[in-house]
Amino acid sequence: MPCEAEEKQLNRYFMYLSYDGTNYHGWQIQPNGISVQECLNKALSTVLRDNIEVTGAGRTDSGVHASLMVAHFDSVIDRDAAFALTDKLNRLLPRDIAVHKIVPVRNDAHARFDATSRTYRYYVTDVKSPFDGRYRCRVFTKLDFELMNKAAAILFEYSDFTSFSRLHTDVKTNNCKIMEAVWEQTDEHTWVFRIKADRFLRNMVRAIVGTLIEVGRGRMTIDGFRRVIEQKDRCKAGSSAPGNALFLCDITYPEELFL
């Protein structure tokens, strides 16, 4: 009898994409709502006629956006066929999810665990806008952004951010290395908080922003912000800022992962 055909080699790919998170229950598949991950799994499985599952670089919360997200998947398709996937997927995906490129990587490359840094931006405005209001957190009192930047600089002195983490998560450590944390004014009415770290805890950026806004409003001192971090108690920090103004905007990887 003729030998059975050998199984084709699985190849791993990184997918670079963006999405408007308004209509999704976050990145990760949920039992009671549609997610970005679910949409990608369905689209890839349809185009490739195989059961494909993607693994993301992170888990954005419900309503949070990504101007850049990275996910990996495995497939028997060759690299030339992978390059042609982008257009096919974009024709099938909903208009609020867009794939930008698909690149081959080493078979042991991991979109989440191999990322060396992630960067988020949070947008705050003091005016009502019918156009970009859905992507801004509107504040109704004047904030002291100079004082908020002084408080943000304290983040560099610490590594344990339990105070800014959602309770009862399954992570093994609440330690993170903050590389950037700064408020910058982009126009007369808009400020952006940019924060970069090697990793982030669940709800961490929104909790930090909400606590910094308390500083900006004069409801918390610089020393009070420091005590929040040191107490390692989520109940001591401010409320989480709304998710609609938060964007995951950059993820970096070692060059040696790419083929």
Secondary structure, DSSP 8 states (H G I E B T S, - for coil): ----------EEEEEEEEE-GGGSS-SS-BTTB--HHHHHHHHHHHHHTS----EES----TT-EEEEEEEEEEES--HHHHHTHHHHHHHHS-TTEEEEEEEEE-TT--TTTT--EEEEEEEEESS--TTTGGGSEE-SS---HHHHHHHHHGGGG--B-GGGS-TT---S--B--EEEEEEEEEETTEEEEEEEES---TTHHHHHHHHHHHHHTTSS-HHHHHHHHHHT-GGGS-----GGGEEEEEEE--GGGB-
